[in-house]
Amino acid sequence: MIENNETIDEFLARYTDDVEEAVRKAAAQEIVPRWRRLAAHEVDQKAGPHDLVTDADRKAELYLTEALARLLPGSVVVGEEAVHANPASYGAIRGEAPVWIVDPVDGTRQFVRGEEGFCTLVALAHHGVVHASWTYAPADDRLATAVRGRGAFLDGERLYAGPPEPGRELRVATSHPDYTTDEQKRDLLALRTPGVAPRPCGSAGLEYLAVARGESDATAFSWEAAWDHAAGLLLVEEAGGTHLTRTGEPFRITGGNELPFTAARDAATARRMVALLAGEA
């Protein structure tokens, strides 16, 4: 628990393990027991047939909301499901209090199908700056963490993205067609060019992890929801990568970005992606 005038950095130096424990417990108690065991009444639609929510999403978010707020008194939690119920609560990301940004099940469609490509995402931000993140894939018990200025790690091993191999096609995960407008689809068509191999993304959190590990070269996403991006963007940064919007500015979790935007293994790849997305290459 944060004490008196303790800073966020001091809090993280003392309590990152406690946050990790909360993330693992939320998954163990509320997500994993429902994986491949969901009943029909435990799955609902939000905006449409591709926008699903399950009891695992709701209950894991409630668990994390209570646990994280207790760890850091005075903080607020912005979770995907709470914002769906009360859109105005998203504004806390731009507020004065430290904010936990939570996606309890990132990749809900994969989770509903019984696939392994889902994860739990937690980030801690203040004044628009992400200070720490946790990306947990319960299906294979992998945990990626990042603290600003202290590096990115997967199960305790340091991550370094590094530049792509010269001359090889760029492997790029893009917004899935099921979740894009006609205009966004046209924007992303710019990536269908020699030297680039785009494919629809799965879980955004796991796509960011793939970039941080050097398994994928870049992403190209056309939506801003902070719970999908905050954790992964810091992970990529701390692994040596970078992120840019179509105007060449870093992505802001507080919104107002020029979309699409990219996160890439290195600065040169990010600039190449921006040039393509802006129609300059």
N, C-alpha and C positions, 0 to 999 in steps of 0.2 A: 504494500500500500504506500502511495506517495506521501511524503511527509513535508509539512510546512512549505518552504520555498524551494523544494527539490525541483530541478529542471527535468525536462523529458529525457535528456541524455542520461542524467543520473538515475532516473526511474528505470530506463532500459538497462543500465548497467547492473541493476539489482533484480529486475523482475522479468527479463526475457524468458527465463525458464518457466515462470508461472504462466505467462501467456501461452507458451507452447503446450503446457499441461492442459490449459483450458481448451485449446483447439483440439488436442487429441481426445479429451474427454467428451467434448461435444460430438465428435465423430463417432466415438466408441458407443456412446449412449443413445444417440438420436439418428445417426445416419447409417452406419454399418448394419445394425439389426434390421433395417428396412430395405437394404440393398438386395435386389432380386427376390424380395418378399412383399412388395407393395401390393396392397389390395386396390381395387378400382376406386373405392371411396377415398383413398389416400392421395389421389392425384386430381388436380384441378387445372383448368385453363385460366390464364389471366387475360392478356390482350387477344389471344387467339390460339389455334391448335398447336402452334410452334412455341408458345410462351407458357410453359408449364410450371406448376408449383406443387410440391408434395408436403406431406406431414413432416418429412425429414427436414426440408427447408425451414419450415416454420418453427419446429421445435428446436432445431440446432441453433437457429438465430436467437430464440428466446434464451437458451442456455448461455450463449456467448454474450448476449446483451447484459445479462445479470453478472456474469463472471468478470467481464472486462470493466464494467462500470465500478464494480467493487474493488478491483485492483487499483484503479486510478480515479479516486474521488474527484468530482468536478468535471470529468470527461463526459462526452456524449457518444452515443452509438448511432451510426447511420447504416442501417441494414437494408438489403434489397426488399425484403418482404414488408418491413415496417414502412418504407417509403411508398411501396405499392398501396398500402392502406391509408397513408397520410402523405401525399406528395410534398407538402410544405416542409416536412421534416428534413428533406434533402438539403435545405438551406444551412443546416448546422455545419456543413463542410466549409462554409465561408464565414463561420462565426469565430468568436474569441476563444472558445473552450477547445482543449485537445479533443480530437474526434477519432473514434474507432470506426473504420470503414469495413463492413462485413458482407461477404457473399457466402452464405452457409453451404450451398451446393452450387458451385459453378460448373455448368455442364449438366443441368437438370435433365435435359432430353436424353443424354447418354445414361444418366443414373436410372431413369425410368425404364430404359431399354435393358437394363442389367449389364451395361458395358462398364469398362474400367475407367473411361476417360472423364472423370469428374474430380473435383477437389474443393477444399474449403479455403477461402481467402480472407485474411485479416490484415489490415494496415493501420498504423497509428500515424495521424497527421496533425499538424498545427499550423494555422495561418497559410494553408495551401501547400505546405511542404510535407512530404511523406518521410517520416523518420525511421520507420521499421515496418517489416512485413513478414508474414508467415503464409506459405503455400503448402497445404497438406493434402496429399493424395492418399486417401484411406485404403483404396483397393490394394495397393502394394506397399503401404506404410512408408511413403517417402515424404520427408519434410524439408522444404527449402526455406531459408531465412535470409533476411538482409537487414542490416542496420546502417543507416547513412554514415559513410566514412569508414566503415569497419568491414566491408566486403559482403559477398554473397556466398552462401554455403548450401550444400545439399547433403543431408545426413552427416553433417560435420566436415565434409570435404569442400575446400574452397573452389568456387566456380570462376572460370575465366572464359569468356565467350570467344575472344580472338577474332581476327579477320577471316572471311571466307577464303577458301582455296582459290588461287588465281585461275581464271578461265572456266570455272565451273558455273553452271546455272545457279542463280539465286533461288533458294527454297523459301517461298513466302506464303505464310498463312494469311488469308484475307477474310473479311466479314462473310459469313455464310449467306448464300443467296436467299434463304428462307427469311432472313432478318434484314434485308436491304430493300430500299425503295428503287424505283427505276432509275432515278438520278444517281444514286449511290452505285448501282450496278454499272452505269456508264462511266463513272469516275474510276472504278476499279478495272475496267477494261483496258486502261492504259498499261496495266501490268502484263497483258498478253502480248509480249514482245520477245524477240530473241534474247536469250540470256537470262530470262526470268521464268520460273516455274511456279505459278500461283496455284493454290488449292484452298478450298473452303476450310475455315478453322473449326475446331471442336471447342473444348473448354478454353476460354481466353487465358485463364491462369496457367494451364498446362502449356499453351503455346508460348507464353512468355518464358516459362521455365526451359522450353526447348531452345529458345534463342539464347538464354543465359548459359546454357550448356554447350552451345555451338552446334547443336543438332539441327537447328533451323536458322536461317539467315536473317529473317525479318518478318514483321507483321504489317498488315495494312488494314486498319479498322476504321469504321465509319460511324461509330457511336461513342458517347462520352461517359456513360454511367461509371462513376468512380469505383464502385465495388468490383467491376470487372477489370479495371486497369491499375489501380493504385498499388496493389501488392506487387504485381508483375513488373511494372515500370521501374520500381526501385530495385527489384531483383536484377533486371537487365543492366541498369546503371551501375550497380555495385559489382557486376561481373565484367565491367569494362565497356558495355554498350551505351547506346544513347537513344533518345526519342525526339522526333520532330513532327510538327504539323505541316500541312501543305505549304504554309508560308515560311517554313524554315525556323519556326520558334518551338521551344520545348512544349510538350503537352502540359496543360494545367488541369489538375483535378477539380478545380473550382469552376471549370466550364468556359465557354466562349471561345473554343478552339476552332480553327479553320480545318475542316475535315475533307478527306480522310487524313489519318496520321499514321506514322510508322514508329516501330521500335526495332532497332537493328543491332547486330553484333558489334559493329564499330561505326565510327563517324562517317567514313567514306561510303559505306553501304547505306546509311541513313540518308546522306545527301543524294545518292543515286536514286533512292526510292522517292524522295521528295521531288526530284526533277521529273521522274516519270509521272507521278501523281498530279503534278502541276502542268503536265503537257509540254515540258521543256526539253524532253530527251527523246 
